Amino acid sequence: MELKGKIINVFAEERGQSVKGEWVKRSFLIETDEQYPKQIKIDAFGDKLNVEFIKKNNIVTVFVNIESKEYNGRYFTNINAYKIELMGKEKQEEKKQEEKYNESDELPF
């Protein structure tokens, strides 16, 4: 599933130890870009993600897995990011390329 929106809060990094080794979790709150915006807390695990994109006020596209687990008759839902993309990054690079082209486009006559 894909979510697009603005990061409005970044929570403290959490670390722990499991049977498989040490883990790192970074959680953040995103406000979706819809007619009726929703705030969704997302967890990002490990070093595979672009942690530099998880900054307040960044506009991002987050690809997530949603899963629920049962414990003592109650269900708990996790929303885990597996990929984060900074929106507008390509457009910013295109603008820079365009500006360079326009500057060198001047003719001497």
Backbone bond lengths (Angstrom), bond angles and torsions (degrees), N, CA, C in turn:
res aa  C-N    CA-C-N  psi(-1)  N-CA   C-N-CA  omega(-1)  CA-C   N-CA-C  phi
1 M - - - 1.439 - - 1.530 108.51 -
2 E 1.301 116.37 149.01 1.463 122.19 -176.08 1.534 109.63 -120.58
3 L 1.321 116.68 130.91 1.459 122.54 177.09 1.525 108.84 -121.79
4 K 1.332 116.41 135.68 1.462 120.96 177.16 1.516 108.08 -120.00
5 G 1.340 115.36 138.22 1.449 118.48 178.87 1.506 112.23 171.37
6 K 1.325 114.05 -168.36 1.463 122.76 -176.19 1.528 109.26 -107.99
7 I 1.325 116.18 134.53 1.467 120.75 175.96 1.527 107.44 -76.44
8 I 1.332 115.98 119.61 1.464 119.39 -177.29 1.523 113.32 -106.96
9 N 1.350 116.72 -12.37 1.456 119.83 176.63 1.533 109.25 -158.24
10 V 1.325 115.93 141.77 1.463 122.00 175.86 1.522 107.03 -121.97
11 F 1.322 116.02 126.28 1.452 121.19 -177.41 1.530 110.58 -91.68
12 A 1.301 116.36 163.51 1.464 121.78 -178.46 1.528 110.70 -62.19
13 E 1.321 114.92 145.11 1.458 121.69 178.12 1.521 109.47 -67.81
14 E 1.328 116.13 138.80 1.465 121.51 177.65 1.519 108.95 -115.31
15 R 1.325 116.23 142.56 1.466 122.15 178.47 1.520 108.65 -130.27
16 G 1.323 115.02 151.58 1.454 119.64 178.56 1.510 111.20 -162.14
17 Q 1.310 114.59 177.85 1.467 121.59 -179.21 1.516 107.74 -123.30
18 S 1.316 116.66 134.15 1.457 121.52 175.50 1.527 108.62 -128.38
19 V 1.302 116.53 -177.22 1.462 121.78 178.85 1.529 110.26 -61.32
20 K 1.336 116.20 -34.41 1.470 121.12 -178.59 1.520 113.15 -83.02
21 G 1.305 117.95 -6.63 1.463 121.44 180.00 1.520 112.09 124.79
22 E 1.317 115.04 -166.25 1.465 120.71 -177.65 1.528 110.20 -75.42
23 W 1.352 116.29 144.27 1.451 121.18 176.43 1.524 110.03 -128.72
24 V 1.319 114.90 155.45 1.468 122.22 179.03 1.520 107.24 -130.92
25 K 1.320 116.18 135.11 1.463 120.99 179.48 1.521 109.98 -129.41
26 R 1.312 116.44 131.43 1.461 122.84 174.40 1.525 106.88 -120.35
27 S 1.328 117.23 123.75 1.460 121.98 179.12 1.515 109.58 -109.90
28 F 1.325 115.09 147.69 1.462 119.94 177.90 1.522 109.84 -148.45
29 L 1.318 115.78 159.60 1.455 122.90 -179.06 1.516 108.28 -110.45
30 I 1.321 115.95 126.56 1.455 120.72 -179.13 1.530 108.56 -115.58
31 E 1.323 115.76 142.03 1.465 121.04 173.67 1.517 107.07 -107.41
32 T 1.323 116.07 118.73 1.456 120.69 -174.83 1.517 111.47 -69.06
33 D 1.319 114.59 155.83 1.455 122.33 -179.28 1.528 108.12 -99.78
34 E 1.333 116.61 79.89 1.456 122.99 -177.57 1.522 109.40 -136.06
35 Q 1.326 116.19 174.54 1.462 119.62 177.13 1.533 110.10 -59.63
36 Y 1.318 116.28 -41.48 1.466 122.27 176.22 1.523 107.20 -117.29
37 P 1.341 118.28 89.48 1.473 121.53 -174.93 1.530 112.38 -59.95
38 K 1.318 114.08 143.20 1.461 121.36 177.12 1.519 108.73 -119.61
39 Q 1.316 115.83 147.91 1.454 120.89 175.24 1.527 107.72 -102.54
40 I 1.343 115.82 127.31 1.456 121.41 -175.57 1.527 108.99 -130.62
41 K 1.345 116.07 128.23 1.465 120.90 176.38 1.527 108.03 -87.56
42 I 1.341 115.56 128.53 1.457 122.13 -177.32 1.520 108.99 -123.82
43 D 1.323 116.71 140.21 1.461 122.31 176.80 1.523 109.24 -104.43
44 A 1.326 116.06 138.94 1.470 122.39 176.14 1.524 107.35 -121.75
45 F 1.331 117.03 120.96 1.463 122.44 -178.22 1.513 111.15 -106.17
46 G 1.322 115.44 148.55 1.454 121.95 169.89 1.516 114.85 76.74
47 D 1.319 114.30 -175.85 1.456 121.07 -176.84 1.525 111.90 -102.56
48 K 1.332 117.54 10.28 1.453 120.94 -178.88 1.527 112.39 -79.40
49 L 1.323 117.06 -17.49 1.454 121.31 -175.92 1.521 111.59 -88.89
50 N 1.297 115.64 160.32 1.468 121.52 175.97 1.524 108.37 -82.74
51 V 1.321 115.39 83.63 1.461 120.95 -175.89 1.528 111.19 -62.21
52 E 1.346 117.74 -27.59 1.463 120.01 -179.88 1.534 111.53 -65.79
53 F 1.345 117.84 -17.80 1.464 121.08 177.78 1.527 111.60 -82.07
54 I 1.343 117.23 -17.78 1.463 120.87 -177.17 1.526 108.49 -84.74
55 K 1.319 115.22 77.88 1.456 122.54 178.98 1.519 108.66 -134.95
56 K 1.316 115.50 145.17 1.459 121.31 -179.19 1.529 110.21 -56.24
57 N 1.329 115.80 138.94 1.470 126.53 178.29 1.525 114.42 76.92
58 N 1.333 119.31 -1.07 1.464 120.81 174.18 1.523 109.53 -70.71
59 I 1.325 116.39 140.03 1.459 122.16 173.54 1.527 106.19 -94.94
60 V 1.337 116.47 120.93 1.454 120.45 -172.01 1.530 112.25 -133.49
61 T 1.319 114.53 160.97 1.457 122.86 166.00 1.519 105.72 -112.19
62 V 1.331 115.92 124.61 1.462 121.19 -177.17 1.526 108.29 -117.49
63 F 1.324 115.91 127.69 1.454 122.00 175.99 1.520 107.05 -98.59
64 V 1.342 116.74 123.86 1.465 120.68 -170.57 1.526 112.05 -128.10
65 N 1.322 113.80 156.40 1.466 123.26 167.49 1.519 106.41 -110.36
66 I 1.320 116.64 134.76 1.465 121.55 178.99 1.520 107.08 -115.91
67 E 1.346 115.56 128.32 1.459 118.79 179.40 1.524 110.01 -147.34
68 S 1.323 115.59 146.99 1.457 122.14 177.80 1.517 109.07 -115.79
69 K 1.332 115.13 142.20 1.460 121.17 177.64 1.517 108.74 -126.21
70 E 1.341 115.02 145.67 1.453 120.83 -179.52 1.525 109.70 -97.15
71 Y 1.331 116.22 136.84 1.463 122.02 175.63 1.520 107.71 -144.66
72 N 1.320 116.63 117.31 1.471 122.93 -179.97 1.528 112.23 53.31
73 G 1.309 116.50 42.99 1.458 120.19 176.77 1.525 114.86 80.00
74 R 1.315 117.45 0.84 1.474 121.27 178.09 1.519 108.48 -114.41
75 Y 1.315 115.78 149.61 1.460 120.81 -179.74 1.526 110.39 -110.04
76 F 1.319 115.06 137.39 1.451 122.62 179.75 1.526 107.95 -122.55
77 T 1.325 116.18 132.12 1.460 121.16 -176.61 1.517 110.09 -107.24
78 N 1.338 115.47 133.87 1.463 122.17 176.68 1.517 109.40 -115.79
79 I 1.314 115.51 139.40 1.459 121.79 174.26 1.523 105.93 -118.81
80 N 1.337 115.76 107.96 1.467 122.05 -175.33 1.519 110.60 -113.08
81 A 1.325 116.14 128.96 1.463 121.70 177.70 1.518 109.52 -80.45
82 Y 1.324 117.02 138.53 1.464 120.56 172.64 1.523 111.69 -116.98
83 K 1.337 116.72 -9.65 1.454 120.62 176.54 1.528 108.68 -158.32
84 I 1.340 115.71 137.86 1.462 121.02 178.27 1.520 108.04 -129.99
85 E 1.331 115.84 130.56 1.462 121.34 177.36 1.514 109.04 -122.45
86 L 1.311 115.89 137.36 1.450 122.13 176.76 1.515 107.66 -81.43
87 M 1.334 117.22 120.29 1.460 120.36 -178.89 1.519 109.63 -76.68
88 G 1.306 115.64 144.80 1.448 120.41 177.95 1.515 113.57 86.18
89 K 1.314 118.52 -7.26 1.461 121.10 -178.72 1.532 110.12 -61.96
90 E 1.340 116.43 -45.60 1.459 120.25 179.65 1.524 110.51 -63.73
91 K 1.331 116.52 -40.69 1.462 120.96 -179.26 1.522 110.76 -64.41
92 Q 1.338 117.03 -38.90 1.461 120.69 178.57 1.523 110.09 -64.37
93 E 1.335 116.87 -41.29 1.460 120.62 178.82 1.525 110.62 -66.75
94 E 1.347 117.70 -38.45 1.463 121.28 177.70 1.526 110.54 -63.24
95 K 1.342 117.11 -41.28 1.474 121.30 178.85 1.519 110.46 -61.30
96 K 1.335 117.10 -43.05 1.458 121.06 179.48 1.524 110.04 -61.82
97 Q 1.338 116.21 -43.38 1.463 120.61 178.54 1.530 110.12 -62.27
98 E 1.334 116.64 -42.47 1.458 122.51 -179.73 1.522 111.00 -63.04
99 E 1.347 116.04 -43.35 1.465 120.65 179.62 1.521 110.62 -62.76
100 K 1.336 117.01 -41.96 1.463 119.93 178.30 1.525 110.03 -62.90
101 Y 1.317 116.95 -40.59 1.456 121.39 -179.44 1.531 110.27 -65.58
102 N 1.337 116.78 -44.46 1.468 121.25 -179.03 1.523 111.80 -64.84
103 E 1.326 117.38 -36.96 1.464 120.88 179.59 1.526 110.99 -67.16
104 S 1.317 117.96 -37.97 1.458 121.48 -178.39 1.523 111.93 -87.41
105 D 1.324 117.52 0.19 1.451 122.77 -176.40 1.539 112.31 -85.20
106 E 1.310 117.16 -8.14 1.470 119.83 -177.88 1.536 110.46 -67.62
107 L 1.306 114.96 133.56 1.454 120.66 179.33 1.532 109.52 -98.82
108 P 1.320 118.64 148.43 1.456 121.06 -175.45 1.539 113.05 -76.37
109 F 1.331 120.28 -6.17 1.454 120.59 -179.05 1.497 112.87 -118.21
